[in-house]
């Protein structure tokens, strides 16, 4: 019995180092804009999830139209979540919420939130998950502006980060959606 206890003490810290105890995507909730409700990420299990980062001060309407088209075209196997981040511009600049009115399509729009790692606990929980290797077990990345896209597999594995210059409606996105991502 004593030996079993020492084996547990030896293996438990190793599992932490290997990421075995990293938080799960499906335990997160996304606060929805203009609402007091949140969406639990478990409802997206079995679908690919595309997390799109937008500048809250200056939303890219072309990107939002492309995301709407993707959501409509692949609605059975894709969930699009748009997160408007408010820590890209100087703090004196206010978010014009009127610019966001009427822009939401079939995709989910989160509440305005911080996106950068340096924002600490103010960083959106889903963005904390996609930007921190200790959370997602794959990538460590910081958000430097709007337009970043993070792609999560049907089993909750982050497997692609697309820079703002990547075309959302091109063959790259079609190939990504067609990929079978190994779960290991």
N, C-alpha and C positions, 0 to 999 in steps of 0.2 A: 504494500500500500504506500509506504514511504517512497519507494522507487517511482511509482506511478505519479506521485505528487511532484517529484523533482523533474520527471520527464515533462509534465505539464508546464512547470515553471520555465523550463528550458525552451519548449516549443512555442509558448504563447507570445513572448517578445519577438521571436523570429517571424511569426505570422503577421505581427504588426509591421515589421520592416518590409515584408514582401507584399504588403498591401491587402492582405486577406481581410483585415478589419476596416477597410476603407468604406466610407458611407455609400449607400446604394442610391442610385438615381430614383428608384421607385419609392423611396421614402420621402422624397421632396414634394413640396406643394408650391405651385406657381400662383402668386396673387394676381388676380385679373383686374385690368384697368377699369375704372368707373364702376367698381363693384366692391362689396365687402367680402366676396367669396374668393376661394382659391381652388385650383384644380390640382388634384393629386396626380403625380406623374404616372402612377400605376395604371391609369386609364389608357395610357399610350403603349403599354406593353404589347408586343406583337406587331407594332408598326415602327418604321423608321421615324425619327424625330429630327426635324431641322430647326435649330435654334438660330434665329437671325438677330443680330445686334444692330440697332438703329440709333442714330444720334437723336436724342429727344428734342433738341433745339431746332434741328433741321432735318426732318425725316426725308429719306430718299424715296420720293413717290414712285419712281420707275422700279426700284427694287421691290417696293410693296406690291405693285401691280404684278410683277413677275412671281412673287411669293403667292399671291392670290391665284394666279394661273396654275402654279405647281400644286397647290392645295386642292384646287378643283379637279385637276387632271388625275392626281394620284390619291384621292381622298380615302380610298380603301386601305392603303398601305403607308400613308405618310401623315404625320401631324406637324404643322408648322407653328412655332411659337416665336413671336416677335417681342423682343425686350428693348424698349426705349431707354437708353442710358443717359443720365444727366450729369456725368462727371467728365465730359470731354471739353466743354467750353469754360471760360472764366466764370467764377461763382457769381459775378455781378449780373450775368446774363440769365434771364428768366425763361423757363420753358413756356412756350406759347401753346397751351393745350388746345386751342382752337384749330391749330394746324393738324392735330391728330383726329379731329372730328370727321367722321365719314371715311376715314382711311382704313378702318378695320374691315377685313373681308371674312372669309370662312376660317381663317387662321385665328389663333388665340393671341391677344395682345396683353402683355403683362403690365403691371403698374410701372411708372417711371422709377428707376432705381440706379444705383451706382454700378458701374461695370468693371472698373479697374481693381486689381488686387490691392493696390495701395489704399483703397477705400475701406479696407478691413471689414468689419461686421456690417457696414452699409452696402457692401457688394451684394447684388441679387443672388439668392441661394443657388439658382440654376447656373448662373454664370460662375459662381465659386466652384461648382462641380465641374463644369467644362474647362475651366482654366487652371485647375490645380491637379497635378499628377497624383497627389495623395488621395484625392477624391475619386477621380475617374480612372486611375490605374494605367493611364496611357500617355497623355500629353500634359505638358506644362507650358502654358501660353498666357500672355497678357493681352488685353484688348487695348489697342492704340487708337481706335476710331470706329465709326459706324461701318456697317457693311460686312463684318465678319459673319461667317456661317459655320456652325458646328453641327456635324451629322452624327447621330447616335443610332446604333443598330436596333433591330427588333428585340434584342435581348438586353438592351441597356448598356451597350459598349460604345464609347466614343471612338470613332474610327477615322474621321476626316475633319480637317479645319480648312476652310476655304477663305482666302484673302478677299478683300473687297473688289479686287479687279477681276475675279473669276465670274464668268457668265452663269447666272442662275438658270436660265432657260436653254442653255446649250447642251451639247452631247455629254459634257462632263457630269452634269447633274443626272442625266438619264442613266449614265454608266454607274454612278454612285448608288442610285436607287435600285438598280438591277443587281448589285453586288450581294453575294452571300458572305456575310462576315462570320468567321469562325469565333466561337465563344470560348476563349481561353486566355 
